[in-house]
Protein backbone atom coordinates (compact mmCIF):
# COMPACT_ATOMS: atom_id res chain seq x y z
CA UNK A 1 0.00 0.00 0.00
CA UNK A 2 1.47 3.36 -1.03
CA UNK A 3 2.42 5.96 1.56
CA UNK A 4 -0.13 8.41 0.17
CA UNK A 5 -2.89 5.82 0.47
CA UNK A 6 -1.97 5.36 4.12
CA UNK A 7 -2.15 9.12 4.64
CA UNK A 8 -5.58 9.19 2.98
CA UNK A 9 -6.78 6.32 5.18
CA UNK A 10 -5.64 8.27 8.26
CA UNK A 11 -7.58 11.30 6.99
CA UNK A 12 -10.72 9.18 6.57
CA UNK A 13 -10.25 7.72 10.06
CA UNK A 14 -9.89 11.24 11.46
CA UNK A 15 -13.18 12.23 9.86
CA UNK A 16 -14.94 9.17 11.24
CA UNK A 17 -13.67 10.07 14.68
CA UNK A 18 -14.75 13.72 14.31
CA UNK A 19 -18.17 12.61 13.08
CA UNK A 20 -18.87 10.36 16.07
CA UNK A 21 -16.58 11.32 18.94
CA UNK A 22 -16.16 15.12 18.96
CA UNK A 23 -19.35 16.00 20.76
CA UNK A 24 -21.44 15.89 17.56
CA UNK A 25 -20.02 19.36 16.92
CA UNK A 26 -21.54 19.44 13.45
CA UNK A 27 -25.13 19.43 14.70
CA UNK A 28 -26.89 22.76 14.99
CA UNK A 29 -29.65 21.84 17.41
CA UNK A 30 -27.98 23.19 20.56
CA UNK A 31 -30.28 26.13 21.26
CA UNK A 32 -31.36 27.84 24.49
CA UNK A 33 -31.91 25.26 27.25
CA UNK A 34 -35.23 24.81 28.99
CA UNK A 35 -36.58 28.07 30.26
CA UNK A 36 -38.44 28.65 33.50
CA UNK A 37 -39.73 32.11 34.35
CA UNK A 38 -38.54 33.35 37.75
CA UNK A 39 -41.14 34.22 40.35
CA UNK A 40 -39.56 37.67 40.46
CA UNK A 41 -37.54 38.81 37.46
CA UNK A 42 -33.98 39.74 38.48
CA UNK A 43 -32.44 43.10 37.61
CA UNK A 44 -30.06 43.25 34.64
CA UNK A 45 -27.48 45.73 33.40
CA UNK A 46 -26.62 45.48 29.70
CA UNK A 47 -22.95 46.42 29.12
CA UNK A 48 -22.00 47.43 25.57
CA UNK A 49 -18.32 48.22 24.86
CA UNK A 50 -18.21 50.48 21.81
CA UNK A 51 -15.34 52.05 19.91
CA UNK A 52 -16.08 53.83 16.61
CA UNK A 53 -19.38 52.01 16.14
CA UNK A 54 -21.51 54.80 14.64
CA UNK A 55 -21.97 52.77 11.44
CA UNK A 56 -23.72 49.86 13.17
CA UNK A 57 -25.39 51.42 16.23
CA UNK A 58 -28.59 52.48 14.38
CA UNK A 59 -29.21 48.79 13.54
CA UNK A 60 -28.30 47.37 16.95
CA UNK A 61 -28.83 49.77 19.85
CA UNK A 62 -32.58 50.31 19.29
CA UNK A 63 -33.07 46.54 19.62
CA UNK A 64 -31.53 46.65 23.11
CA UNK A 65 -33.54 49.68 24.15
CA UNK A 66 -36.71 47.91 22.99
CA UNK A 67 -36.24 44.80 25.13
CA UNK A 68 -39.52 43.48 26.51
CA UNK A 69 -38.21 42.56 29.93
CA UNK A 70 -40.52 42.28 32.98
CA UNK A 71 -37.83 43.22 35.51
CA UNK A 72 -35.57 46.23 35.97
CA UNK A 73 -33.04 46.63 33.16
CA UNK A 74 -30.68 49.35 31.98
CA UNK A 75 -28.26 49.75 29.08
CA UNK A 76 -24.72 50.97 29.84
CA UNK A 77 -22.80 51.87 26.68
CA UNK A 78 -19.07 52.43 27.19
CA UNK A 79 -17.74 54.82 24.55
CA UNK A 80 -14.11 53.75 24.41
CA UNK A 81 -12.34 56.74 22.86
CA UNK A 82 -14.46 56.86 19.72
CA UNK A 83 -13.69 59.48 17.06
CA UNK A 84 -16.88 59.03 15.03
CA UNK A 85 -19.44 60.36 17.51
CA UNK A 86 -20.48 56.95 18.88
CA UNK A 87 -21.50 58.33 22.29
CA UNK A 88 -23.49 61.25 20.88
CA UNK A 89 -25.26 58.96 18.42
CA UNK A 90 -26.17 56.53 21.21
CA UNK A 91 -27.78 59.35 23.21
CA UNK A 92 -29.65 60.53 20.13
CA UNK A 93 -30.95 57.03 19.40
CA UNK A 94 -32.10 56.69 23.01
CA UNK A 95 -33.94 59.99 22.81
CA UNK A 96 -35.56 58.99 19.53
CA UNK A 97 -36.56 55.41 20.38
CA UNK A 98 -37.06 55.51 24.15
CA UNK A 99 -37.32 52.16 25.91
CA UNK A 100 -34.80 51.02 28.51
CA UNK A 101 -32.79 53.79 30.16
CA UNK A 102 -29.36 54.40 28.63
CA UNK A 103 -26.18 55.61 30.31
CA UNK A 104 -23.11 56.45 28.22
CA UNK A 105 -19.75 56.30 29.97
CA UNK A 106 -16.13 56.68 28.93
CA UNK A 107 -13.24 54.76 30.53
CA UNK A 108 -10.24 56.68 29.23
CA UNK A 109 -7.19 55.00 27.74
CA UNK A 110 -6.46 51.49 29.06
CA UNK A 111 -3.41 51.08 31.27
CA UNK A 112 -0.62 48.69 30.36
CA UNK A 113 -1.66 45.06 30.59
CA UNK A 114 -5.27 45.56 29.48
CA UNK A 115 -6.74 44.81 26.08
CA UNK A 116 -9.05 47.59 24.96
CA UNK A 117 -12.35 45.77 24.91
CA UNK A 118 -11.89 44.31 28.38
CA UNK A 119 -10.93 47.71 29.78
CA UNK A 120 -14.22 49.04 28.41
CA UNK A 121 -16.08 46.05 29.87
CA UNK A 122 -14.46 46.70 33.24
CA UNK A 123 -15.71 50.27 33.20
CA UNK A 124 -19.20 49.09 32.27
CA UNK A 125 -19.25 46.52 35.08
CA UNK A 126 -18.06 49.19 37.53
CA UNK A 127 -20.98 51.41 36.46
CA UNK A 128 -23.33 48.45 36.83
CA UNK A 129 -22.07 47.59 40.31
CA UNK A 130 -23.68 50.75 41.70
CA UNK A 131 -27.05 49.44 40.43
CA UNK A 132 -26.50 46.06 42.13
CA UNK A 133 -27.89 43.95 39.27
CA UNK A 134 -28.26 40.20 39.58
CA UNK A 135 -27.17 39.66 35.99
CA UNK A 136 -24.93 41.36 33.45
CA UNK A 137 -25.55 41.03 29.73
CA UNK A 138 -22.27 41.63 27.90
CA UNK A 139 -23.06 42.28 24.26
CA UNK A 140 -21.14 43.87 21.40
CA UNK A 141 -22.21 47.08 19.69
CA UNK A 142 -22.88 45.25 16.41
CA UNK A 143 -25.35 42.73 17.87
CA UNK A 144 -29.09 43.14 17.29
CA UNK A 145 -31.43 41.33 19.69
CA UNK A 146 -35.02 40.20 19.23
CA UNK A 147 -37.42 41.96 21.67
CA UNK A 148 -37.60 38.92 23.97
CA UNK A 149 -33.87 38.11 23.88
CA UNK A 150 -33.07 39.32 27.40
CA UNK A 151 -36.15 37.63 28.84
CA UNK A 152 -35.21 34.31 27.20
CA UNK A 153 -31.59 34.49 28.35
CA UNK A 154 -32.51 35.19 31.96
CA UNK A 155 -35.18 32.47 31.98
CA UNK A 156 -32.64 29.98 30.56
CA UNK A 157 -30.04 30.87 33.19
CA UNK A 158 -32.64 30.66 35.95
CA UNK A 159 -34.18 27.41 34.75
CA UNK A 160 -30.88 25.65 34.09
CA UNK A 161 -28.90 26.99 37.04
CA UNK A 162 -26.22 28.47 34.76
CA UNK A 163 -23.82 31.25 35.70
CA UNK A 164 -23.17 32.02 32.04
CA UNK A 165 -25.62 31.66 29.18
CA UNK A 166 -24.09 32.66 25.86
CA UNK A 167 -25.43 32.59 22.33
CA UNK A 168 -23.34 32.52 19.17
CA UNK A 169 -24.92 35.37 17.23
CA UNK A 170 -25.83 34.63 13.63
CA UNK A 171 -23.20 36.50 11.63
CA UNK A 172 -24.06 38.39 8.47
CA UNK A 173 -23.82 36.29 5.29
CA UNK A 174 -24.50 38.37 2.21
CA UNK A 175 -21.33 38.94 0.19
CA UNK A 176 -19.68 36.05 -1.65
CA UNK A 177 -16.74 36.05 0.76
CA UNK A 178 -19.08 36.00 3.75
CA UNK A 179 -20.86 32.99 2.25
CA UNK A 180 -17.57 31.17 1.80
CA UNK A 181 -15.91 32.04 5.11
CA UNK A 182 -18.49 32.90 7.80
CA UNK A 183 -20.41 29.60 8.23
CA UNK A 184 -17.06 27.82 8.38
CA UNK A 185 -15.93 30.18 11.14
CA UNK A 186 -18.75 28.96 13.41
CA UNK A 187 -18.24 25.35 12.22
CA UNK A 188 -14.54 25.41 13.16
CA UNK A 189 -15.31 27.08 16.50
CA UNK A 190 -17.83 24.35 17.34
CA UNK A 191 -15.27 21.73 16.33
CA UNK A 192 -12.77 23.17 18.80
CA UNK A 193 -15.37 23.74 21.54
CA UNK A 194 -18.28 21.31 21.08
CA UNK A 195 -21.35 23.02 22.50
CA UNK A 196 -22.66 19.81 24.08
CA UNK A 197 -19.49 19.44 26.12
CA UNK A 198 -19.53 23.04 27.36
CA UNK A 199 -22.89 22.74 29.08
CA UNK A 200 -22.23 19.32 30.57
CA UNK A 201 -21.63 19.24 34.32
CA UNK A 202 -18.09 18.17 35.13
CA UNK A 203 -16.80 18.93 31.63
CA UNK A 204 -13.61 20.98 31.40
CA UNK A 205 -14.49 22.35 27.96
CA UNK A 206 -15.28 26.06 28.32
CA UNK A 207 -16.16 28.73 25.78
CA UNK A 208 -18.57 31.58 25.21
CA UNK A 209 -19.44 33.89 22.33
CA UNK A 210 -18.49 37.43 23.24
CA UNK A 211 -21.32 39.05 21.31
CA UNK A 212 -23.96 37.74 23.72
CA UNK A 213 -22.98 36.66 27.25
CA UNK A 214 -25.40 36.72 30.17
CA UNK A 215 -23.27 36.54 33.33
CA UNK A 216 -24.45 36.21 36.91
CA UNK A 217 -23.11 39.28 38.70
CA UNK A 218 -22.15 37.30 41.80
CA UNK A 219 -20.08 34.94 39.66
CA UNK A 220 -18.42 37.89 37.91
CA UNK A 221 -17.19 39.05 41.30
CA UNK A 222 -16.18 35.56 42.41
CA UNK A 223 -14.25 34.84 39.18
CA UNK A 224 -12.78 38.38 39.13
CA UNK A 225 -14.23 39.20 35.72
CA UNK A 226 -12.74 40.98 33.87
CA UNK A 227 -9.59 41.66 35.94
CA UNK A 228 -8.54 38.00 35.93
CA UNK A 229 -8.58 37.93 32.11
CA UNK A 230 -7.34 41.47 31.42
CA UNK A 231 -4.62 40.25 29.02
CA UNK A 232 -6.97 38.11 26.95
CA UNK A 233 -7.34 38.62 23.22
CA UNK A 234 -9.89 35.81 22.97
CA UNK A 235 -11.82 37.25 25.88
CA UNK A 236 -14.99 35.16 25.54
CA UNK A 237 -13.17 31.84 25.88
CA UNK A 238 -11.08 33.25 28.73
CA UNK A 239 -14.24 34.44 30.52
CA UNK A 240 -15.85 31.00 30.29
CA UNK A 241 -12.68 29.34 31.58
CA UNK A 242 -12.50 31.74 34.52
CA UNK A 243 -16.13 31.05 35.42
CA UNK A 244 -15.66 27.28 35.24
CA UNK A 245 -12.45 27.61 37.21
CA UNK A 246 -14.44 29.36 39.94
CA UNK A 247 -16.93 26.49 40.05
CA UNK A 248 -19.56 28.06 37.81
CA UNK A 249 -21.69 26.48 35.08
CA UNK A 250 -21.52 27.65 31.47
CA UNK A 251 -23.86 27.12 28.52
CA UNK A 252 -23.19 28.05 24.88
CA UNK A 253 -25.35 27.46 21.84
CA UNK A 254 -26.48 28.88 18.52
CA UNK A 255 -28.82 31.85 18.45
CA UNK A 256 -32.18 32.02 16.72
CA UNK A 257 -32.79 35.76 16.89
CA UNK A 258 -29.53 37.35 17.95
CA UNK A 259 -27.77 38.68 14.86
CA UNK A 260 -24.56 40.51 14.03
CA UNK A 261 -25.15 43.48 11.75
CA UNK A 262 -21.47 44.07 11.02
CA UNK A 263 -20.62 43.59 7.34
CA UNK A 264 -17.48 41.83 6.12
CA UNK A 265 -17.81 42.49 2.38
CA UNK A 266 -14.18 41.83 1.41
CA UNK A 267 -11.84 38.94 2.04
CA UNK A 268 -9.48 41.44 3.67
CA UNK A 269 -12.10 42.23 6.34
CA UNK A 270 -12.64 38.57 7.18
CA UNK A 271 -8.90 37.91 7.07
CA UNK A 272 -8.31 40.57 9.74
CA UNK A 273 -11.12 39.19 11.89
CA UNK A 274 -9.56 35.72 11.96
CA UNK A 275 -5.85 36.57 11.96
CA UNK A 276 -6.30 39.05 14.83
CA UNK A 277 -6.61 36.21 17.34
CA UNK A 278 -5.70 32.95 15.55
CA UNK A 279 -2.16 32.73 16.92
CA UNK A 280 -3.34 33.78 20.39
CA UNK A 281 -5.68 30.78 20.24
CA UNK A 282 -2.52 28.68 19.83
CA UNK A 283 -0.94 30.42 22.85
CA UNK A 284 1.75 31.87 20.60
CA UNK A 285 3.34 28.42 20.46
CA UNK A 286 5.38 27.46 17.34
CA UNK A 287 4.88 23.71 18.00
CA UNK A 288 1.11 24.21 18.24
CA UNK A 289 1.22 26.26 15.04
CA UNK A 290 3.07 23.50 13.19
CA UNK A 291 0.69 20.89 14.55
CA UNK A 292 -2.33 22.95 13.53
CA UNK A 293 -1.05 23.47 10.00
CA UNK A 294 -0.28 19.75 9.67
CA UNK A 295 -3.67 18.82 11.12
CA UNK A 296 -5.58 21.14 8.79
CA UNK A 297 -3.68 19.76 5.82
CA UNK A 298 -4.29 16.15 6.83
CA UNK A 299 -7.98 16.53 7.64
CA UNK A 300 -9.16 19.07 5.07
CA UNK A 301 -6.69 19.11 2.18
CA UNK A 302 -5.68 15.46 1.78
CA UNK A 303 -9.17 14.18 0.72
CA UNK A 304 -9.61 16.38 -2.39
CA UNK A 305 -5.94 16.01 -3.32
CA UNK A 306 -6.33 12.23 -3.03
CA UNK A 307 -9.36 12.25 -5.35
CA UNK A 308 -7.52 14.28 -8.01
CA UNK A 309 -4.18 12.48 -7.63
CA UNK A 310 -5.80 9.04 -7.50
CA UNK A 311 -7.82 9.72 -10.64
CA UNK A 312 -4.79 11.12 -12.47
CA UNK A 313 -2.54 8.19 -11.48
CA UNK A 314 -5.20 5.53 -12.06
CA UNK A 315 -5.16 4.54 -8.38
CA UNK A 316 -8.76 3.66 -7.55
CA UNK A 317 -8.11 2.93 -3.82
CA UNK A 318 -6.59 6.39 -3.25
CA UNK A 319 -9.41 8.12 -5.14
CA UNK A 320 -12.17 6.13 -3.40
CA UNK A 321 -10.80 6.60 0.13
CA UNK A 322 -10.26 10.30 -0.57
CA UNK A 323 -13.81 10.62 -1.91
CA UNK A 324 -15.22 8.94 1.21
CA UNK A 325 -13.32 11.31 3.50
CA UNK A 326 -14.41 14.30 1.41
CA UNK A 327 -18.04 13.12 1.53
CA UNK A 328 -17.99 12.80 5.33
CA UNK A 329 -16.40 16.25 5.59
CA UNK A 330 -19.03 17.84 3.33
CA UNK A 331 -21.83 16.02 5.15
CA UNK A 332 -20.79 17.44 8.52
CA UNK A 333 -20.83 20.93 7.03
CA UNK A 334 -24.37 20.70 5.62
CA UNK A 335 -26.21 21.46 8.91
CA UNK A 336 -24.22 24.69 9.37
CA UNK A 337 -24.99 25.77 5.81
CA UNK A 338 -28.67 25.11 6.45
CA UNK A 339 -28.50 27.13 9.67
CA UNK A 340 -27.09 30.03 7.65
CA UNK A 341 -29.59 29.40 4.82
CA UNK A 342 -26.83 28.92 2.28
CA UNK A 343 -26.79 26.67 -0.82
CA UNK A 344 -25.57 23.15 -0.11
CA UNK A 345 -23.18 23.17 -3.07
CA UNK A 346 -20.85 25.15 -0.79
CA UNK A 347 -20.28 22.01 1.31
CA UNK A 348 -17.71 20.40 -1.04
CA UNK A 349 -15.82 23.72 -1.08
CA UNK A 350 -14.95 23.42 2.61
CA UNK A 351 -11.34 22.38 1.80
CA UNK A 352 -10.87 25.71 -0.03
CA UNK A 353 -12.17 27.59 3.01
CA UNK A 354 -9.97 25.52 5.33
CA UNK A 355 -6.95 26.41 3.21
CA UNK A 356 -7.82 30.10 3.64
CA UNK A 357 -8.02 29.62 7.40
CA UNK A 358 -4.65 27.86 7.34
CA UNK A 359 -3.13 30.89 5.60
CA UNK A 360 -4.85 33.27 8.03
CA UNK A 361 -3.41 31.34 10.98
CA UNK A 362 0.11 31.45 9.55
CA UNK A 363 -0.30 35.17 8.83
CA UNK A 364 -1.41 35.71 12.44
CA UNK A 365 1.85 34.17 13.61
CA UNK A 366 3.87 36.26 11.14
CA UNK A 367 2.22 39.46 12.38
CA UNK A 368 2.94 38.45 15.97
CA UNK A 369 6.66 37.98 15.31
CA UNK A 370 6.82 41.22 13.37
CA UNK A 371 5.85 42.91 16.60
CA UNK A 372 2.42 44.11 15.48
CA UNK A 373 0.64 42.25 18.25
CA UNK A 374 -3.12 42.14 18.68
CA UNK A 375 -5.58 44.92 17.93
CA UNK A 376 -9.11 46.00 18.83
CA UNK A 377 -10.94 48.64 16.79
CA UNK A 378 -7.79 50.31 15.55
CA UNK A 379 -5.93 50.16 18.88
CA UNK A 380 -2.83 47.99 18.46
CA UNK A 381 -0.89 46.39 21.30
CA UNK A 382 2.82 45.90 20.99
CA UNK A 383 3.91 42.29 20.80
CA UNK A 384 3.07 41.11 24.31
CA UNK A 385 4.09 37.62 25.30
CA UNK A 386 1.61 38.00 28.15
CA UNK A 387 -1.34 38.55 25.82
CA UNK A 388 -3.07 35.23 25.42
CA UNK A 389 -6.37 33.57 26.00
CA UNK A 390 -5.33 32.61 29.51
CA UNK A 391 -7.02 34.25 32.46
C-alpha positions in Angstrom: 0.0 0.0 0.0 1.5 3.4 -1.0 2.4 6.0 1.6 -0.1 8.4 0.2 -2.9 5.8 0.5 -2.0 5.4 4.1 -2.1 9.1 4.6 -5.6 9.2 3.0 -6.8 6.3 5.2 -5.6 8.3 8.3 -7.6 11.3 7.0 -10.7 9.2 6.6 -10.2 7.7 10.1 -9.9 11.2 11.5 -13.2 12.2 9.9 -14.9 9.2 11.2 -13.7 10.1 14.7 -14.8 13.7 14.3 -18.2 12.6 13.1 -18.9 10.4 16.1 -16.6 11.3 18.9 -16.2 15.1 19.0 -19.4 16.0 20.8 -21.4 15.9 17.6 -20.0 19.4 16.9 -21.5 19.4 13.4 -25.1 19.4 14.7 -26.9 22.8 15.0 -29.7 21.8 17.4 -28.0 23.2 20.6 -30.3 26.1 21.3 -31.4 27.8 24.5 -31.9 25.3 27.3 -35.2 24.8 29.0 -36.6 28.1 30.3 -38.4 28.6 33.5 -39.7 32.1 34.3 -38.5 33.3 37.8 -41.1 34.2 40.3 -39.6 37.7 40.5 -37.5 38.8 37.5 -34.0 39.7 38.5 -32.4 43.1 37.6 -30.1 43.2 34.6 -27.5 45.7 33.4 -26.6 45.5 29.7 -23.0 46.4 29.1 -22.0 47.4 25.6 -18.3 48.2 24.9 -18.2 50.5 21.8 -15.3 52.0 19.9 -16.1 53.8 16.6 -19.4 52.0 16.1 -21.5 54.8 14.6 -22.0 52.8 11.4 -23.7 49.9 13.2 -25.4 51.4 16.2 -28.6 52.5 14.4 -29.2 48.8 13.5 -28.3 47.4 16.9 -28.8 49.8 19.9 -32.6 50.3 19.3 -33.1 46.5 19.6 -31.5 46.6 23.1 -33.5 49.7 24.2 -36.7 47.9 23.0 -36.2 44.8 25.1 -39.5 43.5 26.5 -38.2 42.6 29.9 -40.5 42.3 33.0 -37.8 43.2 35.5 -35.6 46.2 36.0 -33.0 46.6 33.2 -30.7 49.4 32.0 -28.3 49.7 29.1 -24.7 51.0 29.8 -22.8 51.9 26.7 -19.1 52.4 27.2 -17.7 54.8 24.5 -14.1 53.8 24.4 -12.3 56.7 22.9 -14.5 56.9 19.7 -13.7 59.5 17.1 -16.9 59.0 15.0 -19.4 60.4 17.5 -20.5 57.0 18.9 -21.5 58.3 22.3 -23.5 61.2 20.9 -25.3 59.0 18.4 -26.2 56.5 21.2 -27.8 59.3 23.2 -29.7 60.5 20.1 -31.0 57.0 19.4 -32.1 56.7 23.0 -33.9 60.0 22.8 -35.6 59.0 19.5 -36.6 55.4 20.4 -37.1 55.5 24.1 -37.3 52.2 25.9 -34.8 51.0 28.5 -32.8 53.8 30.2 -29.4 54.4 28.6 -26.2 55.6 30.3 -23.1 56.5 28.2 -19.8 56.3 30.0 -16.1 56.7 28.9 -13.2 54.8 30.5 -10.2 56.7 29.2 -7.2 55.0 27.7 -6.5 51.5 29.1 -3.4 51.1 31.3 -0.6 48.7 30.4 -1.7 45.1 30.6 -5.3 45.6 29.5 -6.7 44.8 26.1 -9.0 47.6 25.0 -12.4 45.8 24.9 -11.9 44.3 28.4 -10.9 47.7 29.8 -14.2 49.0 28.4 -16.1 46.1 29.9 -14.5 46.7 33.2 -15.7 50.3 33.2 -19.2 49.1 32.3 -19.2 46.5 35.1 -18.1 49.2 37.5 -21.0 51.4 36.5 -23.3 48.4 36.8 -22.1 47.6 40.3 -23.7 50.7 41.7 -27.1 49.4 40.4 -26.5 46.1 42.1 -27.9 43.9 39.3 -28.3 40.2 39.6 -27.2 39.7 36.0 -24.9 41.4 33.5 -25.6 41.0 29.7 -22.3 41.6 27.9 -23.1 42.3 24.3 -21.1 43.9 21.4 -22.2 47.1 19.7 -22.9 45.3 16.4 -25.3 42.7 17.9 -29.1 43.1 17.3 -31.4 41.3 19.7 -35.0 40.2 19.2 -37.4 42.0 21.7 -37.6 38.9 24.0 -33.9 38.1 23.9 -33.1 39.3 27.4 -36.2 37.6 28.8 -35.2 34.3 27.2 -31.6 34.5 28.3 -32.5 35.2 32.0 -35.2 32.5 32.0 -32.6 30.0 30.6 -30.0 30.9 33.2 -32.6 30.7 36.0 -34.2 27.4 34.7 -30.9 25.6 34.1 -28.9 27.0 37.0 -26.2 28.5 34.8 -23.8 31.2 35.7 -23.2 32.0 32.0 -25.6 31.7 29.2 -24.1 32.7 25.9 -25.4 32.6 22.3 -23.3 32.5 19.2 -24.9 35.4 17.2 -25.8 34.6 13.6 -23.2 36.5 11.6 -24.1 38.4 8.5 -23.8 36.3 5.3 -24.5 38.4 2.2 -21.3 38.9 0.2 -19.7 36.0 -1.7 -16.7 36.1 0.8 -19.1 36.0 3.8 -20.9 33.0 2.3 -17.6 31.2 1.8 -15.9 32.0 5.1 -18.5 32.9 7.8 -20.4 29.6 8.2 -17.1 27.8 8.4 -15.9 30.2 11.1 -18.7 29.0 13.4 -18.2 25.3 12.2 -14.5 25.4 13.2 -15.3 27.1 16.5 -17.8 24.3 17.3 -15.3 21.7 16.3 -12.8 23.2 18.8 -15.4 23.7 21.5 -18.3 21.3 21.1 -21.4 23.0 22.5 -22.7 19.8 24.1 -19.5 19.4 26.1 -19.5 23.0 27.4 -22.9 22.7 29.1 -22.2 19.3 30.6 -21.6 19.2 34.3 -18.1 18.2 35.1 -16.8 18.9 31.6 -13.6 21.0 31.4 -14.5 22.4 28.0 -15.3 26.1 28.3 -16.2 28.7 25.8 -18.6 31.6 25.2 -19.4 33.9 22.3 -18.5 37.4 23.2 -21.3 39.0 21.3 -24.0 37.7 23.7 -23.0 36.7 27.2 -25.4 36.7 30.2 -23.3 36.5 33.3 -24.5 36.2 36.9 -23.1 39.3 38.7 -22.1 37.3 41.8 -20.1 34.9 39.7 -18.4 37.9 37.9 -17.2 39.1 41.3 -16.2 35.6 42.4 -14.2 34.8 39.2 -12.8 38.4 39.1 -14.2 39.2 35.7 -12.7 41.0 33.9 -9.6 41.7 35.9 -8.5 38.0 35.9 -8.6 37.9 32.1 -7.3 41.5 31.4 -4.6 40.2 29.0 -7.0 38.1 27.0 -7.3 38.6 23.2 -9.9 35.8 23.0 -11.8 37.3 25.9 -15.0 35.2 25.5 -13.2 31.8 25.9 -11.1 33.3 28.7 -14.2 34.4 30.5 -15.9 31.0 30.3 -12.7 29.3 31.6 -12.5 31.7 34.5 -16.1 31.0 35.4 -15.7 27.3 35.2 -12.4 27.6 37.2 -14.4 29.4 39.9 -16.9 26.5 40.0 -19.6 28.1 37.8 -21.7 26.5 35.1 -21.5 27.6 31.5 -23.9 27.1 28.5 -23.2 28.0 24.9 -25.4 27.5 21.8 -26.5 28.9 18.5 -28.8 31.8 18.4 -32.2 32.0 16.7 -32.8 35.8 16.9 -29.5 37.4 17.9 -27.8 38.7 14.9 -24.6 40.5 14.0 -25.1 43.5 11.8 -21.5 44.1 11.0 -20.6 43.6 7.3 -17.5 41.8 6.1 -17.8 42.5 2.4 -14.2 41.8 1.4 -11.8 38.9 2.0 -9.5 41.4 3.7 -12.1 42.2 6.3 -12.6 38.6 7.2 -8.9 37.9 7.1 -8.3 40.6 9.7 -11.1 39.2 11.9 -9.6 35.7 12.0 -5.8 36.6 12.0 -6.3 39.1 14.8 -6.6 36.2 17.3 -5.7 33.0 15.6 -2.2 32.7 16.9 -3.3 33.8 20.4 -5.7 30.8 20.2 -2.5 28.7 19.8 -0.9 30.4 22.9 1.8 31.9 20.6 3.3 28.4 20.5 5.4 27.5 17.3 4.9 23.7 18.0 1.1 24.2 18.2 1.2 26.3 15.0 3.1 23.5 13.2 0.7 20.9 14.6 -2.3 23.0 13.5 -1.1 23.5 10.0 -0.3 19.7 9.7 -3.7 18.8 11.1 -5.6 21.1 8.8 -3.7 19.8 5.8 -4.3 16.1 6.8 -8.0 16.5 7.6 -9.2 19.1 5.1 -6.7 19.1 2.2 -5.7 15.5 1.8 -9.2 14.2 0.7 -9.6 16.4 -2.4 -5.9 16.0 -3.3 -6.3 12.2 -3.0 -9.4 12.3 -5.3 -7.5 14.3 -8.0 -4.2 12.5 -7.6 -5.8 9.0 -7.5 -7.8 9.7 -10.6 -4.8 11.1 -12.5 -2.5 8.2 -11.5 -5.2 5.5 -12.1 -5.2 4.5 -8.4 -8.8 3.7 -7.6 -8.1 2.9 -3.8 -6.6 6.4 -3.2 -9.4 8.1 -5.1 -12.2 6.1 -3.4 -10.8 6.6 0.1 -10.3 10.3 -0.6 -13.8 10.6 -1.9 -15.2 8.9 1.2 -13.3 11.3 3.5 -14.4 14.3 1.4 -18.0 13.1 1.5 -18.0 12.8 5.3 -16.4 16.3 5.6 -19.0 17.8 3.3 -21.8 16.0 5.1 -20.8 17.4 8.5 -20.8 20.9 7.0 -24.4 20.7 5.6 -26.2 21.5 8.9 -24.2 24.7 9.4 -25.0 25.8 5.8 -28.7 25.1 6.5 -28.5 27.1 9.7 -27.1 30.0 7.6 -29.6 29.4 4.8 -26.8 28.9 2.3 -26.8 26.7 -0.8 -25.6 23.2 -0.1 -23.2 23.2 -3.1 -20.9 25.1 -0.8 -20.3 22.0 1.3 -17.7 20.4 -1.0 -15.8 23.7 -1.1 -15.0 23.4 2.6 -11.3 22.4 1.8 -10.9 25.7 0.0 -12.2 27.6 3.0 -10.0 25.5 5.3 -7.0 26.4 3.2 -7.8 30.1 3.6 -8.0 29.6 7.4 -4.7 27.9 7.3 -3.1 30.9 5.6 -4.9 33.3 8.0 -3.4 31.3 11.0 0.1 31.5 9.5 -0.3 35.2 8.8 -1.4 35.7 12.4 1.9 34.2 13.6 3.9 36.3 11.1 2.2 39.5 12.4 2.9 38.4 16.0 6.7 38.0 15.3 6.8 41.2 13.4 5.8 42.9 16.6 2.4 44.1 15.5 0.6 42.2 18.2 -3.1 42.1 18.7 -5.6 44.9 17.9 -9.1 46.0 18.8 -10.9 48.6 16.8 -7.8 50.3 15.5 -5.9 50.2 18.9 -2.8 48.0 18.5 -0.9 46.4 21.3 2.8 45.9 21.0 3.9 42.3 20.8 3.1 41.1 24.3 4.1 37.6 25.3 1.6 38.0 28.1 -1.3 38.5 25.8 -3.1 35.2 25.4 -6.4 33.6 26.0 -5.3 32.6 29.5 -7.0 34.2 32.5 
